[in-house]
């Protein structure tokens, strides 16, 4: 075998990998379309593979079940939330504005994903992956936890709860709100901002009579 023979095989291997990726994406998009049409619970795998033009075996090669498709959607949505948050976080002048950016990023509706389907994905996050482990390492919750800690150090909010616990309460509230509230987008964002404002009011130092751990 010569070295050139190995290089000649590379385009074929790359083509096969791309073909598998394209097939997986086609199955994924077909599943999302069917989820949006009839709901996740009513979706049949047979209908997904019919839409995608693949076999049932091909579906299960890429996704163990419908929840796995939702998990993939959840991961993509989280990636989009992190990107939207990072794009605007630097403009926030205080903790309130930063948390408003957080809720707006979470509730921002991608044009190509139905709102009901987004809510299904968020519900899966809360149902299967909550609380989030290793808050400090998460690309979204880590920076927010650090911001809460800094706000405690500067006296912007009280120190009755650890910043990690505050982040857990805040994120559970916002993601739970996103999964459970059916309303126009602008109204949902406005109400979620109010939720954050109420939390910050409760955390104001003047409302605290003690320190963390007391």
VENJO-V831480 format. One record per residue. SS is DSSP state (A for helix, B for strand, O for the rest). OMEGA is omega as a letter, one per 30 degrees, with the letter a starting at -180 (* if undefined). Layout:
ss: (SS SS)
omega: (OMEGA OMEGA)
//
This chain:
ss: (O O A A A A A A A A A A A A A A A A A A A A A A A A A A A A A A A A A A A A O O O O O O A A A A A A A A O O O A A A A A A A O O O A A A A A A A A A A A A A A A A A A A A A A A A O O O O O A A A A A A A A A A A A A O O O O O O O A A A A A A A A A A A A A A O O O O O O A A A O O O A A A A A A A A A A A A A O O O O O O O O O A A A A A A A A A A A A A A A A A A O O O O A A A A A A A A A A A A A A A A A A O O A A A O O O O O O O)
omega: (a l a l l l l a a l l l l l l l l l l l l l l l l l a a l l l l a l a a a a a a a a l l a l l a l l a a l l l l l l a l a a l a a l l l l l l l l a l l l l l l l a l l a a a a a a a a l a a a l l l l l a l l l a l a l a a l a a l a l a l a l l l l a a a a a f a l l a a a a a l a l l l l l l l l l l l a a l l l a a a l l a l l l l l l a a l l a l l l a a a a l a l a a l l l l a l l l l l a l l a l l a a a a l a l a a a l a *)
//
